[in-house]
Amino acid sequence: MKNKIIYTLFMLGILSCKAQTISLDQLSQCKPTKNCPDYVYLKDTNNRLNKFVGTWKGTYSDGRTYELHFIKKENDGGWFNEKFWDKLIGRVLVKTIDGNTLYNSLNYNDLDAMGGFYFDKELKKYQLYYSGNADCNDKGYVYVSFPDPNNLNQMELVFVQDRDIIASCSNAYKTVMPSGKKIILTKQ
């Protein structure tokens, strides 16, 4: 009887391990709140994140320059190490038209830098979370994609600001990344 219990527990362990790793592709096809398989490891099985890795530079219409550095983290631990995933980590340097640094996260640790989540259903846009100046609601989601899938040297970035109510910032404050506007970046 004791051997049957051990064998049953062993088989349950093997079966549950197989269901614990899913791909970024699989997650993109389900809604995060329902119809998603439970997982412990979200893996970039098709290396979709690799094309974003590197240094990217671009200029917005008001003259601000943007420099983004993306690295790929594999098997990165989540809250309390319950979930692990492959994701992009992004660091940003933004300068004004006259060369003054407006924002610099190049030396931030991985937890404070922009952290990636997942792809959209079409596997074209990748979502990251950015927080520049949370007191002024300069935080939200950054979406990166390639406008021309045949040209992986031109990337598009769009920032969508959180919908929080802020009482402590002046009306003249502009977010570091313009909300809802495209910035085209070139791979360096």
Residue pairs with C-beta under 8 A, 6 or more apart in sequence:
19 37
19 38
19 39
20 38
20 39
20 40
20 41
21 39
21 40
21 41
21 42
21 43
22 37
22 39
22 41
22 42
22 43
23 42
23 43
23 44
23 45
23 46
24 42
24 43
24 44
24 45
24 46
24 48
24 49
24 86
24 118
24 119
25 45
25 46
25 48
25 119
25 123
26 37
27 36
27 39
27 42
27 118
27 119
28 118
28 119
28 120
28 121
28 123
29 121
30 36
30 37
39 83
40 82
40 83
40 84
41 75
41 83
41 84
41 85
42 83
42 84
42 85
42 86
42 87
42 118
43 85
43 86
44 50
44 72
44 74
44 86
48 119
48 123
48 126
49 72
49 86
49 87
49 88
49 116
49 126
50 72
51 146
51 152
52 70
52 72
52 88
52 126
52 144
52 155
53 70
53 71
53 72
53 88
54 69
54 70
54 187
54 188
55 67
55 68
55 69
55 187
55 188
56 66
56 67
56 68
56 69
56 70
56 155
56 185
56 186
56 187
56 188
57 65
57 66
57 67
57 68
57 185
57 186
57 188
58 65
58 66
58 157
58 183
58 184
58 185
58 186
59 65
59 66
60 66
60 178
60 181
60 183
61 181
62 97
62 178
63 96
63 97
64 94
64 95
64 96
64 97
64 102
65 94
65 95
66 92
66 93
66 94
66 157
66 177
66 183
66 185
67 92
67 93
67 94
68 90
68 91
68 92
68 157
68 185
69 90
69 91
69 92
69 106
70 88
70 89
70 90
71 88
71 89
72 86
72 87
72 88
72 89
73 86
73 87
73 88
73 89
73 110
74 86
75 84
75 85
75 86
76 84
76 85
76 86
76 87
76 110
77 83
77 84
78 84
78 85
87 115
87 116
87 117
88 114
88 115
88 116
88 126
88 128
89 110
89 113
89 114
89 115
89 116
90 113
90 114
90 115
90 116
90 128
90 130
90 142
91 105
91 106
91 107
91 108
91 113
91 114
92 103
92 104
92 105
92 106
92 114
92 130
92 176
93 101
93 103
93 104
93 105
93 106
94 101
94 102
94 103
94 104
94 176
94 177
95 101
95 102
96 102
102 176
103 132
103 176
105 112
105 113
105 114
114 128
114 129
114 130
114 142
115 128
115 129
116 126
116 127
116 128
117 126
117 127
117 128
117 129
118 126
118 127
119 125
119 126
119 127
120 126
120 127
120 143
124 145
124 146
124 149
125 143
125 144
125 145
126 143
126 144
126 145
127 141
127 142
127 143
128 141
128 142
128 143
128 144
129 139
129 140
129 141
129 142
130 139
130 140
130 141
130 142
130 159
130 177
131 138
131 139
132 138
132 139
132 175
132 176
132 177
133 139
133 173
133 176
135 166
135 168
135 169
136 166
136 168
136 169
136 173
136 175
137 161
137 162
137 164
137 166
137 169
137 175
138 161
138 173
138 175
138 176
139 161
139 162
139 164
140 159
140 160
140 161
140 162
140 179
141 159
141 160
142 157
142 158
142 159
142 160
142 177
143 157
143 158
143 159
143 160
144 155
144 156
144 157
145 155
145 156
146 152
146 154
146 155
146 156
147 154
147 156
147 184
148 154
152 187
153 186
153 187
154 184
154 185
154 186
154 187
155 184
155 185
155 186
155 187
156 182
156 183
156 184
156 185
157 177
157 182
157 183
157 184
157 185
158 180
158 181
158 182
158 183
159 175
159 177
159 178
159 179
159 180
159 181
160 179
160 180
161 175
161 179
161 180
177 183
